[in-house]
C-alpha cells in the first residue's frame, strides 16, 4: 500500500519598510520585551532584533 503525503510549501512573508520601522521603533522604546513584541506583531524575535539594528 502506498501512502500519499501532501506537502505544503510555506510562502515567505514580505514586510513593508513602514511595518519594519514601526516594529523597530517599538523595540527601541523598550516598553515591551522582544517576546511580547514578537507575539503582538506575529514575527520572530530575531527579525525584530535585525530590523532594530538596521534602523539604528
Secondary structure, 3 states (H helix, E strand, C coil): CCCCCCCCCCCCCCCCHHHHHHHHHHHHHCCCCHHHHHHHHCCCHHHHHHHHHHHC
